[in-house]
Amino acid sequence: MEKSNLFSYKDQLRRDGYTVIEPCEELENLIKEGNDEIDSIGKLFVEHFEGSSSLHTLQANKKGFYKAVRNCMCLYKIASSETIKSLSKEIGVSCPVLGPSSIRLDIKEESNHQFNWHQDAVSLLGSSKMFTYWVPFVDVSRKTGSIELLPGTHKHGIYKVAARDPEIADNNKSSNLLITEELETSRSLVIEAKAGSIVILDPFICHQSFYPQKTHQPRRTAIIRLDDLGDLKHLRLGFKNFSSGYNLINSPEYEAYYKEIIGY
């Protein structure tokens, strides 16, 4: 990546809390490999499985397909790619280690799984530099489904939250802590990006899943988070993130650390 472009991406990330990196050859190849891997797993659940079919994905999910692909090998290949490693270094991650990450599958027929407005840092803890690298395996848009952001909200502090599914996991145990405060959403942004793009999200930006009105091709994404072992304040607090079951509710000592970073 040219330095001039990199500086503009970093400026946008600081200003707006997100940025979109255009596809590169390495990521395009890994996405193709990842789609092939997921399709192969799909055939274990539905005989004539087609990755472009929402119906086939729905049928396979009823048999455990989604759970099977959440940690498939393509996730780790993308996370350890030279592109992701280079980006994480350039935005200040000094010693990256894999944080809470997964492959996600979204279809209109299962929009009840929508993850409404939230901040990753509240649900997942981690370093203040544990950015999310959101990598779509298909083109994403308002028509096909994507994610919706509230640019600039990463500067507004920590919002009040409650567990999405308290009957499954209460506030102390949930990684799905949703914002309960009323948000100003008139300037929300639905991300439009090509397959293989990298959408980098600040851990404090408010965002949510976005589902279109009509049935769409299944949306596959790699959601990668690299925690920073080189963050000494984070290390002294116990290097907690949700990979070990921690969130901001059960680890309130992190709020002072985050407050110092955000300045709210």
Secondary structure as UniProt FT lines:
FT   HELIX           3..16
FT   STRAND          18..21
FT   HELIX           25..42
FT   TURN            43..45
FT   TURN            47..48
FT   TURN            51..52
FT   HELIX           54..61
FT   TURN            62..64
FT   HELIX           65..69
FT   TURN            70..71
FT   HELIX           73..79
FT   HELIX           82..90
FT   TURN            91..92
FT   STRAND          96..98
FT   STRAND          102..106
FT   HELIX           108..113
FT   HELIX           120..124
FT   TURN            128..129
FT   STRAND          132..136
FT   STRAND          140..141
FT   TURN            142..144
FT   STRAND          145..150
FT   TURN            151..152
FT   HELIX           153..155
FT   STRAND          161..163
FT   TURN            166..168
FT   TURN            171..173
FT   STRAND          177..179
FT   TURN            186..187
FT   STRAND          189..190
FT   TURN            195..196
FT   STRAND          198..201
FT   TURN            203..204
FT   STRAND          206..210
FT   STRAND          219..228
FT   TURN            229..230
FT   HELIX           232..236
FT   TURN            237..238
FT   HELIX           242..244
FT   TURN            248..250
FT   TURN            252..253
FT   HELIX           254..262
//
